Amino acid sequence: MPSVLVGVGFLSNEDEGPLLGQDQFQDETARAVARAVMNFFDRYPPGTGEN
């Protein structure tokens, strides 16, 4: 079963922390992760036995 662990920033980082609370940043990050997952499944369709 494929899985994804995503680290997008640190709350304690003065530059990254504020971004983590912004709706636009969250939306863009979620879309990027979703695109990456879809690209993975396009390349390695379920049931092909490839990792």
C-alpha positions in Angstrom: 0.0 0.0 0.0 1.6 3.3 -1.1 1.7 6.0 1.5 2.7 9.7 1.6 4.4 11.5 4.5 4.5 15.3 3.8 6.3 17.9 5.8 5.5 21.4 4.5 7.0 23.5 7.2 7.7 24.1 10.8 5.4 26.2 13.1 8.5 27.4 15.0 10.1 28.8 11.8 9.5 32.5 11.6 9.1 32.4 7.8 7.2 29.1 7.4 5.0 29.3 10.5 2.7 32.1 9.3 2.3 30.4 5.9 0.9 27.2 7.5 -2.2 29.2 8.7 -3.0 30.8 5.4 -5.9 29.2 3.4 -4.1 29.9 0.0 -0.9 28.1 1.1 -2.9 25.2 2.5 -4.9 24.9 -0.8 -1.8 25.1 -3.0 0.0 22.6 -0.9 -3.0 20.2 -0.9 -3.3 20.5 -4.7 0.4 19.8 -5.2 0.2 16.7 -3.0 -2.9 15.5 -4.8 -1.2 16.0 -8.2 1.8 14.1 -7.1 -0.3 11.2 -5.9 -2.3 11.2 -9.1 1.0 11.2 -11.1 2.2 8.3 -9.1 -0.9 6.2 -9.9 -0.7 7.2 -13.6 2.8 5.9 -13.7 2.2 2.8 -11.4 -1.4 1.8 -11.8 -2.9 -0.3 -9.0 -2.5 -4.0 -9.6 0.6 -3.7 -11.8 2.9 -5.1 -9.0 5.4 -2.3 -9.5 6.7 -0.3 -6.6 
